[in-house]
């Protein structure tokens, strides 16, 4: 009887562990919309070029990630599409009321670069210069890499709303 209880307990813990792991997003996952990935919601997204896009997603546990995905033809041919996860980067924890993840309109030393993504301090300014973390997308491989934030600024799309114009 004792062996049966131990075996049952082991099987239950394996089932619980595997169900937790299956909800984690993984490299290779295929989706049309982030809502298809259980436990995650899309915060923002952008197409970097004809091959790759980047999503800022959030888990139900308030964990934030950048995922790069490659656009592919779907099962129905070229008029159908799907995205395959190429890379996943965890964004350091932050308070959403004070910080913003920028997927568009970031520049390095004054030159716009659609492959830059940043965690910035939310401010009522046109240019957000208080940049905490920056990632770049390799346009050939789809891999996200952390880079030095020095010289990176991001345009604040909400600036017009702040300025009252």
C-alpha positions as CSV (number, residue, x, y, z in Angstrom):
1,X,0.0,0.0,0.0
2,X,2.8,2.4,0.9
3,X,4.5,1.8,-2.6
4,X,1.1,2.6,-4.3
5,X,0.8,5.8,-2.4
6,X,4.4,6.8,-3.2
7,X,3.8,6.0,-6.9
8,X,0.5,7.9,-7.0
9,X,2.2,10.9,-5.3
10,X,5.0,10.8,-7.8
11,X,2.7,10.6,-10.8
12,X,0.6,13.5,-9.5
13,X,3.7,15.7,-9.1
14,X,4.9,14.8,-12.6
15,X,1.5,15.7,-14.1
16,X,1.5,19.0,-12.2
17,X,5.0,19.8,-13.3
18,X,4.4,19.0,-16.9
19,X,1.1,21.0,-17.0
20,X,3.0,24.0,-15.6
21,X,5.8,23.6,-18.1
22,X,3.4,23.2,-21.1
23,X,2.0,26.7,-20.5
24,X,5.4,28.3,-20.8
25,X,6.1,29.8,-24.1
26,X,9.0,28.0,-25.9
27,X,11.2,28.6,-28.9
28,X,9.5,26.8,-31.8
29,X,5.9,27.5,-30.6
30,X,3.7,28.4,-33.6
31,X,0.8,30.8,-33.3
32,X,-1.3,33.2,-35.3
33,X,-2.1,35.4,-32.3
34,X,-0.5,35.6,-28.9
35,X,-3.9,34.9,-27.4
36,X,-3.5,31.3,-28.6
37,X,-0.6,30.9,-26.2
38,X,-2.2,29.9,-22.9
39,X,-1.4,32.2,-19.9
40,X,0.0,35.2,-22.0
41,X,-1.4,38.4,-23.3
42,X,0.0,40.7,-25.9
43,X,1.1,44.2,-24.6
44,X,2.4,45.5,-27.9
45,X,3.9,44.2,-31.2
46,X,5.7,45.3,-34.3
47,X,6.9,43.9,-37.6
48,X,10.6,44.6,-38.0
49,X,10.8,43.5,-41.6
50,X,9.1,41.1,-43.9
51,X,10.6,38.1,-42.0
52,X,10.5,38.9,-38.3
53,X,8.3,40.6,-35.7
54,X,8.7,41.3,-32.0
55,X,6.0,41.0,-29.3
56,X,6.0,42.3,-25.7
57,X,3.9,39.7,-23.8
58,X,2.9,39.4,-20.2
59,X,2.1,36.2,-18.2
60,X,-0.7,35.9,-15.7
61,X,2.1,36.0,-13.1
62,X,3.0,39.5,-14.3
63,X,6.2,38.3,-16.0
64,X,7.1,40.3,-19.1
65,X,8.9,38.9,-22.1
66,X,10.1,40.0,-25.6
67,X,9.6,37.3,-28.2
68,X,10.9,37.4,-31.7
69,X,9.0,35.4,-34.2
70,X,9.4,34.5,-37.9
71,X,6.5,34.9,-40.3
72,X,5.8,31.7,-42.1
73,X,3.2,30.4,-44.6
74,X,0.4,28.7,-42.7
75,X,-1.3,25.4,-43.5
76,X,-3.6,27.0,-46.1
77,X,-0.8,28.4,-48.3
78,X,0.6,31.8,-48.9
79,X,-2.6,33.8,-48.0
80,X,-2.4,32.2,-44.6
81,X,0.3,33.0,-42.1
82,X,1.7,31.9,-38.8
83,X,4.5,32.9,-36.5
84,X,7.2,30.7,-35.1
85,X,8.9,31.8,-31.9
86,X,12.6,32.2,-32.6
87,X,13.9,33.8,-29.3
88,X,12.5,34.7,-25.9
89,X,14.0,37.3,-23.5
90,X,12.7,38.0,-20.0
91,X,12.3,41.6,-19.3
92,X,13.5,42.5,-15.7
93,X,10.5,43.1,-13.4
94,X,9.1,46.7,-13.5
95,X,6.1,48.7,-12.4
96,X,3.9,49.5,-15.3
97,X,2.8,52.8,-14.0
98,X,6.4,54.1,-14.1
99,X,8.0,52.3,-17.0
100,X,7.2,51.4,-20.6
101,X,8.5,48.8,-23.1
102,X,9.1,50.6,-26.4
103,X,8.9,48.5,-29.6
104,X,8.9,51.4,-32.0
105,X,10.6,54.7,-32.6
106,X,13.8,54.1,-30.8
107,X,17.1,55.5,-32.1
108,X,20.8,55.1,-31.4
109,X,22.8,58.3,-31.4
110,X,20.0,60.1,-33.3
111,X,19.6,57.4,-36.0
112,X,16.2,55.6,-36.0
113,X,16.6,51.9,-35.7
114,X,13.5,49.6,-36.0
115,X,15.6,46.7,-34.5
116,X,15.9,48.5,-31.1
117,X,13.5,47.7,-28.2
118,X,13.8,49.4,-24.8
119,X,12.6,49.5,-21.3
120,X,12.3,53.2,-20.5
121,X,11.0,55.5,-17.7
122,X,7.6,56.9,-18.6
123,X,7.8,60.7,-18.6
124,X,5.8,63.6,-20.1
125,X,8.6,64.4,-22.6
126,X,8.8,64.1,-26.4
127,X,12.0,62.1,-26.2
128,X,12.4,59.4,-23.6
129,X,16.1,59.4,-22.6
130,X,16.0,57.5,-19.3
131,X,16.6,54.1,-20.9
132,X,17.2,51.2,-18.5
133,X,17.5,48.2,-20.8
134,X,17.9,47.8,-24.6
135,X,17.6,44.8,-26.9
136,X,18.3,44.5,-30.6
137,X,17.0,42.0,-33.1
138,X,19.5,40.4,-35.5
139,X,17.5,40.7,-38.8
140,X,19.1,37.6,-40.3
141,X,18.6,35.2,-37.4
142,X,15.8,36.6,-35.3
143,X,17.9,36.5,-32.2
144,X,17.4,39.2,-29.5
145,X,20.5,40.5,-27.8
146,X,20.9,42.8,-24.8
147,X,23.0,45.9,-25.7
148,X,24.3,49.0,-23.9
149,X,21.6,51.6,-23.5
150,X,24.0,54.5,-23.9
151,X,22.9,56.8,-26.7
152,X,19.5,55.2,-27.1
153,X,16.3,57.4,-27.0
154,X,12.7,56.6,-27.8
155,X,10.0,58.9,-29.1
156,X,7.0,59.2,-26.8
157,X,3.8,58.7,-28.9
158,X,1.8,60.0,-25.9
159,X,3.7,63.3,-25.9
160,X,1.0,65.0,-27.9
161,X,-1.6,64.0,-25.4
162,X,0.7,65.3,-22.6
163,X,1.3,68.6,-24.3
164,X,-2.4,69.3,-24.9
165,X,-1.9,69.6,-28.7
